[in-house]
Amino acid sequence: MFKRNYPSTFISPLHPDSVRVNLIAAQLLPAVQRGLDIKKRHAIESKKQGSKSCGSQPQIAHLDGLDWEVFVMKNDGHAGAVSWSNGKILVFTGLLNRLETDAEIAAVLAHEIAHLVARHWSELIIYKKWCPYPLKVYFVRRLEIEADRMGMLIMAAAGFDPRIAPVAAEKLVGNDIYHPSGKKRARLLSRAKVMDEALELYREVMSAKAPETHSATGA
Ligand SMILES: [Zn+2]
C-alpha cells in the first residue's frame, strides 16, 4: 500500500543504491541463525556457571517464507529505515547519503532484521495503543536497544566488523522520541560485554573464511 501510494518516490530496483542495499541484506539474512546461536551458547555457559540467563532466545521459524526485500525511497532529509513484519525494509536516501561504508549500512539493516526476528511489531502495537505516554517511550526505547544489540550480532555473523555498529548509530542522531540518542546507542553498543560477544563471533566467522596459506619452499 505504501509503495502504491508513493510510486514516484521509490528508486528503481535496478538503481545501484537498490542493488547495493539488497546485496548487503543478502549477506545478513543467512547469518541470522549464527548470530542467535552465540547468544544461546552464552546462555548455556552462564547457566553452567550458575548465573541466571537473561531473556528468552528468539526463535526464527516465523521468518520462514518471508519475502525479504529492501526498497530505497527518495527522501534526502530522512536518515533512517523502517521495516514491516512481511520482510520488507525501506531505506531512505538520506541514510545512504549519511553513511559511507557497506558495514555502516549493514548495521542499520541488521537492526531492522533484528526487529523482525524478535517480533517487535506485536509489542509495539500494544505499547503504542495501551501504554500511557512516558511508559510507552520507555518500552519502545528498550526494543530499539534490543534490536541494536541483536543487529550487531547478526552483522558480525555475516562478516561485518561489529565495531562499525556504534559508529553508524552515532551518525543517526535524533531520529525521534522513540529512539535513544545516537550517542547513547553508540555507548551501549560499545560496552565491553556486548562488544566482546560480537567480536568473538566476528573473529570466528572471519577465521573460517580465511583462505589456507601455503608456504612454498624452493619455488
Ligand atoms: Zn528500530
Boltz pocket constraint, residues with backbone or C-beta under 6 A from the ligand:
constraints:
  - pocket:
      binder: B
      contacts: [[A, 111], [A, 112], [A, 115], [A, 143], [A, 144], [A, 147]]
      max_distance: 6.0
